[in-house]
Amino acid sequence: GITYSRVVLDKKASMLKIGGTVKLIQPLGAAYTYAHDLSYKWSEQGILNIYNTNVGYAYSDGLVTSKGYPGSTSEYLRNAYAFKYGRPTIAADIGFVYEWRPDRVHNKHDMDCHCIEPAERNRYKVAVGFSMVDFGAMRFVRGANSADYYADIQNWDVSKAQFPDGLQSLDDTINSRFEKLPSGKYFTIWLPTRFNLFVDYNVIKDFNVNFTANIAPDMAPHGQMVHEVTTFSIIPNYDTKWFGVYVPVSYDVYGNFGLGATLRAGPLTIGTGDILGLFVRKYVYKADIHAALKITIPNHKICRKGDLRFSGVL
């Protein structure tokens, strides 16, 4: 990808930063299925009725085939990770951050002959940001017998259904029972597009409180999309040059609360988005552990002492 960002406004207490990234994506494989307004009934045990239902079913050619898996794992992986089944595509990120820095108006460092830390120079009282991440879609060559279907089936005995040949058996069953609808050679999977909004408030020096909304819109007309979950978070955090502690409290649109914790010590960062999911919950619906090692060149203090502009020498 290529990223470009810059400060477009830096006047008095206001600073506005805008940036964007254009990314080249090479898809490898994908699959999806959906049913719009699924209507079904079990008239008795093992007897299934499906009424006037449209079903979408697709997998990319090369990921799996209607002939089953190739003979060896290595052969399967070579087939699955061939680039010829997914077309290269472009995706984009874009965002902006507005910072309000009232102290900068009152505290001028140009002529006081003191050294200041970069963190002090860049500190804001309130920051507001918005971004759109992973906007784009991937196109795949459709696998054999994967298509859209119409189902209106009565008294289907599924009690003895077997699939000895894996996907080939499933394909054969669908094609024999469902009405196949016209489908193109390709199908599309949308990327997990998110709209992110945050407000960060500097309570005192190194202690901030952040509110973040991660909104996952439904971009695909038939559900063929990799989805994030819309989540709202409040994140108290203490962040210094060499140490940081972050405690996100989150709530998503499915009614789930989360409590996370992240620790940064020098170049090492480690944490989890939901401690409850790892240790407390009876039913785990998500879990993660993240870690990073980031080595940077520290900024030096900015000093004005000895600046020729204020020495009286032309």
Secondary structure by P-SEA (a helix, b strand, c coil): cbbbbbbccccccbbbbbcbbbbbbbbccccccccccbbbbcccccbbbbcbbbbbbbbcccccccccccccaaaaaaaaacccccccccccccbbbbbbbaaaaacccccccbbbbccccccccccccccccccccccccccccccccccccccccccccccccaaaaaaaaaaacccccccccbbbbbcbbbbbbbccccccccbbbbbbbbcccccccccccccccccccccccccccccbbbbbbbccccbbbbbbbbbbcccccccccccccccccccccccbbbbbbbbbbccccccccccccccccc
